[in-house]
C-alpha cells in the first residue's frame, strides 16, 4: 500500500528515518458513540476504496512526475510548474500514499476487533480467524507474485525506459532490475510470499505488516478481549508502538472499543465545532509532504512543524486518525461514504492495491512509450493515465470475483471445518468422560 523499494531512503510508505532526508444513530441534538445495530459498517469499505485510489495516483505521479512526490532530491526533476501545488493543502492529499497506508491499518484494527470486543466465549472463533487470515490475504498475494515473475521473466516491464524520460530515479527505475531467479521465485512463492513477495510486486511490502498486525490483534482479543480494563492496555500499546506502523492497528482497536462499549454524548454546539476542527486539521495534515527532504520541507507550509518520527506513521498517521474519527462519528460523512460508486471501489480495493503497480510498470509504461513520440510527454501521460485507470478497475473487479472472493470462501470453508472438528472432539471427549464416570459408578455399586 505504498511506494516502496529496497532502498529505504526512497520509500515513502516505509517508516521514515528520524532526519527527513527522504450524529451516529440517536438523538439529532447529540453526537453519541453508541454502536450501530448493523455489525457491518459498509461506509468504511468506501474509505478503504478511496485510500486505494490515492495509492494508485501517488504511484502514477511518482513514476511519471516524481517531483510531485519527492521534491528536489536524487535525479527527480520538475516537468510542470503545476507540480508545486501538491505540496500545499488540499492537493497534497492526492499524493499522500503514506496516509492511505496508515488508514488501511487503522481500518484493519477496527474491523478485525469490533465483533469480538467485550464478548465472552469467543476463543474458538478467534482461533479460527487466526487460521483463516493468511488464506484470506494469500489468494491475491500468490497470484500477483506469479504474474509479476512472468512479466519480469519475459521482459514485459517497461519501467526502466520510462524512468529515463521521467527521471524517476531511483524509485521507478529500481523495480524489476536485472534478471529474475527462478529458484528464488519458487522459494518466495512457497515459503516466503508475505516477506519476499515485494520483489515481484513491490506494494506487497505492506501485506506482511497487515498479516502480522492482524495476528497481534487476534492474540490481544484472545487474551484480553473480555478484560474489563482492556482499553487501558490498548492505549498503552498505542504508545508502545509509537515508532511503528503497527501503531495503526492499536489505534483502530481503541476506537472500536470506545465506539462500541463506552457511551458518551456531545451536544450539538460542541459537536459541530469539534467536527469543524477535525476537518480543518485533516485537510492540513493529510497534505503533509512525507517524502521530501528537510531542505525542501522548509519551502512548504509545513516548515514550522516539529519532527514527526515519534508517531508511527508520522503526520500521515495523525491525519488518518482524524478522518477515521470523522468516519465513525459524522452522519453527513457516513452518508457520503455510502455512495454506491464509492462502495464499489471499496469492494475491489484490495485487488486495486495488489494489481495496480504491475499494470503501471508494464502496460501503462509500454503505452506511454508508444504515445510519447507522437503526442508529447504530458498528453501521452494523460491518455495513459485514463486508459490505465479503466484497466486497473476492470482487472481489479475480475481479480476480486475470481481470486479474492474464492479465497474468502475457501478460508470460510476451512474455518467451518475447524469449528466442526473442535465440536466433534469436544463431544467425543465428553462422551468418553461420561462413559468412564458410569463405569466407575457401576464398579462402586458392585
One Martini backbone bead per residue (centre of mass of N, CA, C, O) as a GRO file, in nm:
protein
  446
    1UNK     BB    1   0.062   0.060   0.025
    2UNK     BB    2   0.305   0.179  -0.155
    3UNK     BB    3   0.604   0.319  -0.169
    4UNK     BB    4   0.869   0.085  -0.277
    5UNK     BB    5   1.196  -0.020  -0.184
    6UNK     BB    6   1.501  -0.134  -0.089
    7UNK     BB    7   1.537   0.171  -0.052
    8UNK     BB    8   1.452   0.360   0.220
    9UNK     BB    9   1.513   0.658   0.113
   10UNK     BB   10   1.267   0.585  -0.120
   11UNK     BB   11   1.024   0.513   0.109
   12UNK     BB   12   0.726   0.644   0.175
   13UNK     BB   13   0.575   0.386   0.337
   14UNK     BB   14   0.792   0.375   0.507
   15UNK     BB   15   0.975   0.439   0.765
   16UNK     BB   16   1.105   0.720   0.852
   17UNK     BB   17   1.363   0.875   0.923
   18UNK     BB   18   1.447   1.111   1.148
   19UNK     BB   19   1.551   1.231   0.906
   20UNK     BB   20   1.415   1.398   0.608
   21UNK     BB   21   1.544   1.291   0.362
   22UNK     BB   22   1.314   1.154   0.259
   23UNK     BB   23  -2.498   1.140   1.391
   24UNK     BB   24  -2.526   0.904   1.516
   25UNK     BB   25  -2.743   0.705   1.629
   26UNK     BB   26  -2.999   0.928   1.736
   27UNK     BB   27  -3.008   1.216   1.856
   28UNK     BB   28  -2.991   1.521   1.687
   29UNK     BB   29  -2.844   1.680   1.947
   30UNK     BB   30  -2.630   1.442   1.936
   31UNK     BB   31  -2.319   1.279   1.996
   32UNK     BB   32  -2.272   0.929   1.967
   33UNK     BB   33  -2.111   0.600   2.063
   34UNK     BB   34  -2.328   0.429   1.986
   35UNK     BB   35  -2.374   0.149   1.829
   36UNK     BB   36  -2.460  -0.020   1.574
   37UNK     BB   37  -2.680  -0.261   1.456
   38UNK     BB   38  -2.481  -0.312   1.251
   39UNK     BB   39  -2.193  -0.500   1.201
   40UNK     BB   40  -2.169  -0.366   0.918
   41UNK     BB   41  -1.969  -0.088   0.803
   42UNK     BB   42  -1.982   0.010   0.480
   43UNK     BB   43  -1.846   0.296   0.474
   44UNK     BB   44  -1.553   0.181   0.523
   45UNK     BB   45  -1.507   0.068   0.241
   46UNK     BB   46  -1.489   0.343   0.102
   47UNK     BB   47  -1.238   0.437   0.250
   48UNK     BB   48  -1.060   0.215   0.126
   49UNK     BB   49  -1.102   0.294  -0.170
   50UNK     BB   50  -0.980   0.578  -0.155
   51UNK     BB   51  -0.700   0.485  -0.061
   52UNK     BB   52  -0.637   0.315  -0.314
   53UNK     BB   53  -0.650   0.553  -0.518
   54UNK     BB   54  -0.419   0.715  -0.394
   55UNK     BB   55  -0.202   0.505  -0.455
   56UNK     BB   56  -0.228   0.516  -0.759
   57UNK     BB   57  -0.162   0.816  -0.797
   58UNK     BB   58   0.119   0.824  -0.658
   59UNK     BB   59   0.250   0.616  -0.853
   60UNK     BB   60   0.212   0.768  -1.113
   61UNK     BB   61   0.366   1.027  -1.025
   62UNK     BB   62   0.633   0.889  -0.940
   63UNK     BB   63   0.689   0.785  -1.238
   64UNK     BB   64   0.622   1.074  -1.415
   65UNK     BB   65   0.614   1.294  -1.147
   66UNK     BB   66   0.836   1.295  -0.896
   67UNK     BB   67   0.826   1.584  -0.775
   68UNK     BB   68   0.538   1.560  -0.636
   69UNK     BB   69   0.671   1.359  -0.412
   70UNK     BB   70   1.005   1.440  -0.365
   71UNK     BB   71   1.114   1.663  -0.506
   72UNK     BB   72   1.439   1.783  -0.452
   73UNK     BB   73   1.592   1.480  -0.539
   74UNK     BB   74   1.814   1.335  -0.688
   75UNK     BB   75   1.674   1.295  -1.025
   76UNK     BB   76   1.446   1.471  -0.974
   77UNK     BB   77   1.210   1.643  -1.187
   78UNK     BB   78   1.054   1.915  -1.321
   79UNK     BB   79   0.779   1.951  -1.562
   80UNK     BB   80   0.576   2.135  -1.390
   81UNK     BB   81   0.451   2.402  -1.216
   82UNK     BB   82   0.197   2.246  -1.092
   83UNK     BB   83   0.350   2.053  -0.893
   84UNK     BB   84   0.354   2.248  -0.640
   85UNK     BB   85   0.059   2.197  -0.534
   86UNK     BB   86   0.130   1.916  -0.376
   87UNK     BB   87   0.251   2.104  -0.118
   88UNK     BB   88  -0.059   2.177  -0.080
   89UNK     BB   89  -0.346   2.245   0.051
   90UNK     BB   90  -0.537   1.969  -0.064
   91UNK     BB   91  -0.346   1.831  -0.288
   92UNK     BB   92  -0.162   1.635  -0.115
   93UNK     BB   93  -0.370   1.401  -0.080
   94UNK     BB   94  -0.322   1.264  -0.370
   95UNK     BB   95   0.000   1.192  -0.252
   96UNK     BB   96  -0.085   1.032   0.030
   97UNK     BB   97   0.022   0.725   0.078
   98UNK     BB   98   0.084   0.707   0.383
   99UNK     BB   99  -0.199   0.769   0.473
  100UNK     BB  100  -0.334   0.523   0.340
  101UNK     BB  101  -0.181   0.308   0.501
  102UNK     BB  102  -0.270   0.397   0.783
  103UNK     BB  103  -0.572   0.358   0.724
  104UNK     BB  104  -0.567   0.058   0.674
  105UNK     BB  105  -0.472  -0.021   0.967
  106UNK     BB  106  -0.702   0.106   1.124
  107UNK     BB  107  -0.925  -0.052   0.987
  108UNK     BB  108  -0.829  -0.333   1.070
  109UNK     BB  109  -0.839  -0.299   1.377
  110UNK     BB  110  -1.140  -0.235   1.386
  111UNK     BB  111  -1.274  -0.473   1.226
  112UNK     BB  112  -1.138  -0.721   1.374
  113UNK     BB  113  -1.247  -0.627   1.678
  114UNK     BB  114  -1.548  -0.541   1.701
  115UNK     BB  115  -1.695  -0.837   1.735
  116UNK     BB  116  -1.521  -0.913   2.021
  117UNK     BB  117  -1.554  -0.687   2.206
  118UNK     BB  118  -1.696  -0.788   2.515
  119UNK     BB  119  -1.707  -1.091   2.441
  120UNK     BB  120  -1.781  -1.399   2.528
  121UNK     BB  121  -1.674  -1.694   2.409
  122UNK     BB  122  -1.428  -1.647   2.149
  123UNK     BB  123  -1.193  -1.847   2.105
  124UNK     BB  124  -1.262  -2.019   1.853
  125UNK     BB  125  -1.308  -1.783   1.654
  126UNK     BB  126  -1.026  -1.660   1.678
  127UNK     BB  127  -0.862  -1.908   1.592
  128UNK     BB  128  -0.992  -1.926   1.314
  129UNK     BB  129  -0.905  -1.643   1.218
  130UNK     BB  130  -0.603  -1.704   1.223
  131UNK     BB  131  -0.616  -1.925   1.001
  132UNK     BB  132  -0.767  -1.752   0.774
  133UNK     BB  133  -0.595  -1.497   0.708
  134UNK     BB  134  -0.376  -1.601   0.502
  135UNK     BB  135  -0.588  -1.697   0.296
  136UNK     BB  136  -0.734  -1.432   0.245
  137UNK     BB  137  -0.461  -1.283   0.150
  138UNK     BB  138  -0.316  -1.497  -0.051
  139UNK     BB  139  -0.443  -1.504  -0.331
  140UNK     BB  140  -0.330  -1.225  -0.442
  141UNK     BB  141  -0.039  -1.267  -0.369
  142UNK     BB  142   0.029  -1.524  -0.535
  143UNK     BB  143  -0.074  -1.427  -0.813
  144UNK     BB  144   0.109  -1.168  -0.830
  145UNK     BB  145   0.379  -1.312  -0.820
  146UNK     BB  146   0.346  -1.473  -1.077
  147UNK     BB  147   0.295  -1.237  -1.268
  148UNK     BB  148   0.553  -1.078  -1.202
  149UNK     BB  149   0.754  -1.291  -1.295
  150UNK     BB  150   0.661  -1.317  -1.597
  151UNK     BB  151   0.696  -1.022  -1.673
  152UNK     BB  152   0.998  -1.024  -1.607
  153UNK     BB  153   1.101  -1.270  -1.773
  154UNK     BB  154   0.962  -1.132  -2.054
  155UNK     BB  155   1.016  -0.819  -2.057
  156UNK     BB  156   0.732  -0.636  -1.978
  157UNK     BB  157   0.883  -0.427  -1.835
  158UNK     BB  158   0.896  -0.043  -1.876
  159UNK     BB  159   1.032   0.136  -1.645
  160UNK     BB  160   1.317   0.210  -1.737
  161UNK     BB  161   1.258   0.395  -1.991
  162UNK     BB  162   1.068   0.585  -1.836
  163UNK     BB  163   1.277   0.687  -1.623
  164UNK     BB  164   1.450   0.838  -1.837
  165UNK     BB  165   1.219   1.051  -1.894
  166UNK     BB  166   1.119   1.118  -1.582
  167UNK     BB  167   1.341   1.076  -1.349
  168UNK     BB  168   1.268   0.806  -1.173
  169UNK     BB  169   1.534   0.836  -0.963
  170UNK     BB  170   1.524   0.528  -0.805
  171UNK     BB  171   1.238   0.427  -0.794
  172UNK     BB  172   1.132   0.310  -1.078
  173UNK     BB  173   1.410   0.184  -1.179
  174UNK     BB  174   1.440  -0.049  -0.942
  175UNK     BB  175   1.238  -0.217  -1.063
  176UNK     BB  176   1.300  -0.512  -1.209
  177UNK     BB  177   1.602  -0.566  -1.194
  178UNK     BB  178   1.734  -0.766  -1.394
  179UNK     BB  179   1.721  -1.113  -1.326
  180UNK     BB  180   1.526  -1.363  -1.252
  181UNK     BB  181   1.498  -1.610  -0.998
  182UNK     BB  182   1.353  -1.913  -0.998
  183UNK     BB  183   1.425  -2.033  -0.721
  184UNK     BB  184   1.346  -1.783  -0.557
  185UNK     BB  185   1.054  -1.783  -0.650
  186UNK     BB  186   0.971  -2.055  -0.526
  187UNK     BB  187   1.040  -1.983  -0.237
  188UNK     BB  188   0.861  -1.733  -0.214
  189UNK     BB  189   0.589  -1.873  -0.288
  190UNK     BB  190   0.603  -2.120  -0.064
  191UNK     BB  191   0.762  -1.959   0.211
  192UNK     BB  192   0.780  -1.608   0.137
  193UNK     BB  193   0.537  -1.424   0.034
  194UNK     BB  194   0.513  -1.199   0.272
  195UNK     BB  195   0.836  -1.118   0.270
  196UNK     BB  196   0.917  -1.146  -0.074
  197UNK     BB  197   0.691  -1.042  -0.279
  198UNK     BB  198   0.807  -0.745  -0.345
  199UNK     BB  199   0.999  -0.831  -0.575
  200UNK     BB  200   0.738  -0.869  -0.782
  201UNK     BB  201   0.539  -0.682  -0.581
  202UNK     BB  202   0.602  -0.406  -0.409
  203UNK     BB  203   0.330  -0.352  -0.231
  204UNK     BB  204   0.365  -0.620  -0.044
  205UNK     BB  205   0.507  -0.500   0.210
  206UNK     BB  206   0.227  -0.448   0.373
  207UNK     BB  207   0.115  -0.742   0.409
  208UNK     BB  208   0.295  -0.824   0.639
  209UNK     BB  209   0.184  -0.616   0.835
  210UNK     BB  210  -0.108  -0.710   0.815
  211UNK     BB  211  -0.064  -0.994   0.923
  212UNK     BB  212   0.081  -0.932   1.193
  213UNK     BB  213  -0.131  -0.733   1.299
  214UNK     BB  214  -0.365  -0.933   1.304
  215UNK     BB  215  -0.239  -1.132   1.505
  216UNK     BB  216  -0.213  -0.933   1.739
  217UNK     BB  217  -0.513  -0.874   1.767
  218UNK     BB  218  -0.609  -1.165   1.820
  219UNK     BB  219  -0.436  -1.212   2.073
  220UNK     BB  220  -0.557  -0.986   2.236
  221UNK     BB  221  -0.849  -1.097   2.228
  222UNK     BB  222  -0.782  -1.370   2.359
  223UNK     BB  223  -0.669  -1.238   2.635
  224UNK     BB  224  -0.851  -0.930   2.651
  225UNK     BB  225  -1.150  -0.907   2.536
  226UNK     BB  226  -1.287  -0.946   2.851
  227UNK     BB  227  -1.141  -0.719   2.977
  228UNK     BB  228  -1.229  -0.444   3.153
  229UNK     BB  229  -0.925  -0.282   3.105
  230UNK     BB  230  -0.833  -0.287   2.793
  231UNK     BB  231  -0.811   0.013   2.709
  232UNK     BB  232  -0.545   0.060   2.861
  233UNK     BB  233  -0.380  -0.141   2.695
  234UNK     BB  234  -0.426  -0.012   2.419
  235UNK     BB  235  -0.296   0.260   2.483
  236UNK     BB  236  -0.021   0.139   2.553
  237UNK     BB  237   0.025   0.022   2.262
  238UNK     BB  238   0.022   0.287   2.112
  239UNK     BB  239   0.281   0.389   2.262
  240UNK     BB  240   0.473   0.146   2.212
  241UNK     BB  241   0.415   0.185   1.876
  242UNK     BB  242   0.525   0.482   1.791
  243UNK     BB  243   0.760   0.357   1.570
  244UNK     BB  244   0.509   0.214   1.419
  245UNK     BB  245   0.267   0.091   1.199
  246UNK     BB  246   0.120  -0.084   1.422
  247UNK     BB  247  -0.031   0.147   1.558
  248UNK     BB  248  -0.287   0.144   1.381
  249UNK     BB  249  -0.422  -0.105   1.505
  250UNK     BB  250  -0.454   0.013   1.798
  251UNK     BB  251  -0.627   0.250   1.718
  252UNK     BB  252  -0.859   0.080   1.604
  253UNK     BB  253  -0.923  -0.074   1.866
  254UNK     BB  254  -0.984   0.171   2.044
  255UNK     BB  255  -1.218   0.284   1.877
  256UNK     BB  256  -1.398   0.032   1.888
  257UNK     BB  257  -1.432   0.024   2.195
  258UNK     BB  258  -1.546   0.307   2.239
  259UNK     BB  259  -1.784   0.291   2.031
  260UNK     BB  260  -1.917   0.021   2.158
  261UNK     BB  261  -1.866   0.049   2.509
  262UNK     BB  262  -1.865   0.380   2.519
  263UNK     BB  263  -2.082   0.619   2.648
  264UNK     BB  264  -2.132   0.939   2.487
  265UNK     BB  265  -2.195   1.296   2.476
  266UNK     BB  266  -2.238   1.569   2.231
  267UNK     BB  267  -2.343   1.859   2.184
  268UNK     BB  268  -2.412   2.032   1.907
  269UNK     BB  269  -2.221   2.271   1.943
  270UNK     BB  270  -1.968   2.085   1.987
  271UNK     BB  271  -1.990   1.900   1.747
  272UNK     BB  272  -1.950   2.108   1.521
  273UNK     BB  273  -1.681   2.213   1.620
  274UNK     BB  274  -1.521   1.947   1.623
  275UNK     BB  275  -1.560   1.876   1.324
  276UNK     BB  276  -1.430   2.129   1.211
  277UNK     BB  277  -1.152   2.085   1.333
  278UNK     BB  278  -1.100   1.805   1.207
  279UNK     BB  279  -1.116   1.895   0.913
  280UNK     BB  280  -0.892   2.106   0.913
  281UNK     BB  281  -0.667   1.918   1.011
  282UNK     BB  282  -0.690   1.715   0.782
  283UNK     BB  283  -0.631   1.895   0.538
  284UNK     BB  284  -0.351   1.971   0.635
  285UNK     BB  285  -0.208   1.687   0.720
  286UNK     BB  286  -0.271   1.515   0.454
  287UNK     BB  287  -0.053   1.714   0.284
  288UNK     BB  288   0.197   1.607   0.384
  289UNK     BB  289   0.539   1.589   0.277
  290UNK     BB  290   0.676   1.280   0.343
  291UNK     BB  291   0.923   1.258   0.096
  292UNK     BB  292   1.087   1.492   0.172
  293UNK     BB  293   1.327   1.693   0.254
  294UNK     BB  294   1.430   1.931   0.472
  295UNK     BB  295   1.486   2.154   0.267
  296UNK     BB  296   1.214   2.142   0.114
  297UNK     BB  297   1.020   2.175   0.359
  298UNK     BB  298   1.092   2.483   0.406
  299UNK     BB  299   0.897   2.557   0.135
  300UNK     BB  300   0.653   2.484   0.309
  301UNK     BB  301   0.365   2.487   0.525
  302UNK     BB  302   0.560   2.274   0.724
  303UNK     BB  303   0.827   2.405   0.847
  304UNK     BB  304   0.732   2.433   1.173
  305UNK     BB  305   0.726   2.145   1.227
  306UNK     BB  306   0.788   1.890   1.403
  307UNK     BB  307   0.912   1.602   1.442
  308UNK     BB  308   0.732   1.280   1.348
  309UNK     BB  309   0.885   1.004   1.444
  310UNK     BB  310   0.686   0.941   1.719
  311UNK     BB  311   0.412   0.856   1.513
  312UNK     BB  312   0.478   0.622   1.333
  313UNK     BB  313   0.342   0.766   1.047
  314UNK     BB  314   0.304   1.034   1.147
  315UNK     BB  315   0.107   1.270   1.015
  316UNK     BB  316  -0.052   1.057   0.851
  317UNK     BB  317  -0.160   0.911   1.102
  318UNK     BB  318  -0.312   1.153   1.215
  319UNK     BB  319  -0.498   1.196   0.965
  320UNK     BB  320  -0.624   0.913   0.977
  321UNK     BB  321  -0.750   0.950   1.254
  322UNK     BB  322  -0.934   1.189   1.186
  323UNK     BB  323  -1.106   1.056   0.953
  324UNK     BB  324  -1.202   0.815   1.122
  325UNK     BB  325  -1.359   0.965   1.336
  326UNK     BB  326  -1.552   1.093   1.130
  327UNK     BB  327  -1.659   0.820   1.003
  328UNK     BB  328  -1.792   0.727   1.300
  329UNK     BB  329  -1.948   1.030   1.379
  330UNK     BB  330  -2.041   1.142   1.090
  331UNK     BB  331  -2.326   1.153   0.915
  332UNK     BB  332  -2.253   1.295   0.647
  333UNK     BB  333  -2.007   1.118   0.577
  334UNK     BB  334  -2.158   0.852   0.570
  335UNK     BB  335  -2.345   0.924   0.335
  336UNK     BB  336  -2.117   0.965   0.133
  337UNK     BB  337  -1.983   0.673   0.171
  338UNK     BB  338  -2.266   0.531   0.066
  339UNK     BB  339  -2.187   0.543  -0.209
  340UNK     BB  340  -2.193   0.313  -0.460
  341UNK     BB  341  -1.919   0.377  -0.593
  342UNK     BB  342  -1.747   0.367  -0.336
  343UNK     BB  343  -1.830   0.076  -0.257
  344UNK     BB  344  -1.706  -0.053  -0.503
  345UNK     BB  345  -1.413   0.029  -0.444
  346UNK     BB  346  -1.409  -0.117  -0.173
  347UNK     BB  347  -1.446  -0.413  -0.281
  348UNK     BB  348  -1.170  -0.367  -0.482
  349UNK     BB  349  -0.923  -0.254  -0.314
  350UNK     BB  350  -0.726  -0.491  -0.286
  351UNK     BB  351  -0.687  -0.533  -0.592
  352UNK     BB  352  -0.587  -0.255  -0.659
  353UNK     BB  353  -0.334  -0.266  -0.485
  354UNK     BB  354  -0.202  -0.533  -0.609
  355UNK     BB  355  -0.220  -0.456  -0.939
  356UNK     BB  356  -0.133  -0.162  -1.030
  357UNK     BB  357   0.189  -0.174  -1.060
  358UNK     BB  358   0.198  -0.390  -1.277
  359UNK     BB  359   0.056  -0.207  -1.486
  360UNK     BB  360   0.241   0.041  -1.478
  361UNK     BB  361   0.513  -0.124  -1.550
  362UNK     BB  362   0.383  -0.222  -1.823
  363UNK     BB  363   0.135  -0.114  -1.992
  364UNK     BB  364   0.165   0.189  -1.928
  365UNK     BB  365   0.458   0.219  -2.021
  366UNK     BB  366   0.418   0.120  -2.309
  367UNK     BB  367   0.203   0.327  -2.396
  368UNK     BB  368   0.369   0.580  -2.346
  369UNK     BB  369   0.599   0.512  -2.549
  370UNK     BB  370   0.407   0.513  -2.801
  371UNK     BB  371   0.296   0.819  -2.760
  372UNK     BB  372   0.529   1.029  -2.716
  373UNK     BB  373   0.624   1.102  -3.012
  374UNK     BB  374   0.326   1.218  -3.102
  375UNK     BB  375   0.208   1.376  -2.813
  376UNK     BB  376   0.384   1.389  -2.587
  377UNK     BB  377   0.420   1.383  -2.256
  378UNK     BB  378   0.149   1.493  -2.124
  379UNK     BB  379  -0.065   1.361  -2.311
  380UNK     BB  380   0.038   1.073  -2.277
  381UNK     BB  381  -0.020   1.055  -1.979
  382UNK     BB  382  -0.323   1.112  -1.980
  383UNK     BB  383  -0.402   0.872  -2.157
  384UNK     BB  384  -0.268   0.654  -1.984
  385UNK     BB  385  -0.421   0.707  -1.720
  386UNK     BB  386  -0.712   0.657  -1.815
  387UNK     BB  387  -0.674   0.373  -1.932
  388UNK     BB  388  -0.542   0.242  -1.683
  389UNK     BB  389  -0.770   0.290  -1.480
  390UNK     BB  390  -0.972   0.110  -1.625
  391UNK     BB  391  -0.800  -0.148  -1.614
  392UNK     BB  392  -0.771  -0.163  -1.308
  393UNK     BB  393  -1.072  -0.190  -1.245
  394UNK     BB  394  -1.134  -0.441  -1.414
  395UNK     BB  395  -0.914  -0.624  -1.296
  396UNK     BB  396  -1.011  -0.599  -0.999
  397UNK     BB  397  -1.290  -0.718  -1.041
  398UNK     BB  398  -1.188  -0.993  -1.142
  399UNK     BB  399  -1.002  -1.059  -0.899
  400UNK     BB  400  -1.229  -1.056  -0.693
  401UNK     BB  401  -1.414  -1.276  -0.827
  402UNK     BB  402  -1.165  -1.510  -0.897
  403UNK     BB  403  -0.980  -1.477  -0.617
  404UNK     BB  404  -1.074  -1.338  -0.353
  405UNK     BB  405  -1.351  -1.470  -0.301
  406UNK     BB  406  -1.250  -1.768  -0.304
  407UNK     BB  407  -1.059  -1.723  -0.063
  408UNK     BB  408  -1.279  -1.660   0.139
  409UNK     BB  409  -1.437  -1.925   0.105
  410UNK     BB  410  -1.206  -2.112   0.185
  411UNK     BB  411  -1.164  -1.996   0.466
  412UNK     BB  412  -1.454  -2.061   0.564
  413UNK     BB  413  -1.445  -2.364   0.525
  414UNK     BB  414  -1.210  -2.416   0.713
  415UNK     BB  415  -1.342  -2.290   0.959
  416UNK     BB  416  -1.586  -2.484   0.976
  417UNK     BB  417  -1.419  -2.742   1.006
  418UNK     BB  418  -1.283  -2.667   1.268
  419UNK     BB  419  -1.536  -2.628   1.437
  420UNK     BB  420  -1.646  -2.913   1.391
  421UNK     BB  421  -1.401  -3.063   1.506
  422UNK     BB  422  -1.413  -2.941   1.789
  423UNK     BB  423  -1.700  -3.035   1.858
  424UNK     BB  424  -1.647  -3.338   1.821
  425UNK     BB  425  -1.418  -3.357   2.028
  426UNK     BB  426  -1.588  -3.265   2.267
  427UNK     BB  427  -1.804  -3.487   2.250
  428UNK     BB  428  -1.609  -3.726   2.274
  429UNK     BB  429  -1.487  -3.646   2.546
  430UNK     BB  430  -1.757  -3.644   2.700
  431UNK     BB  431  -1.826  -3.938   2.641
  432UNK     BB  432  -1.581  -4.064   2.782
  433UNK     BB  433  -1.635  -3.939   3.058
  434UNK     BB  434  -1.917  -4.064   3.102
  435UNK     BB  435  -1.827  -4.358   3.074
  436UNK     BB  436  -1.624  -4.353   3.308
  437UNK     BB  437  -1.831  -4.269   3.526
  438UNK     BB  438  -2.021  -4.511   3.497
  439UNK     BB  439  -1.812  -4.732   3.552
  440UNK     BB  440  -1.738  -4.636   3.840
  441UNK     BB  441  -2.025  -4.665   3.959
  442UNK     BB  442  -2.059  -4.966   3.900
  443UNK     BB  443  -1.818  -5.061   4.068
  444UNK     BB  444  -1.919  -4.949   4.341
  445UNK     BB  445  -2.186  -5.110   4.350
  446UNK     BB  446  -2.040  -5.396   4.347
   0.00000   0.00000   0.00000
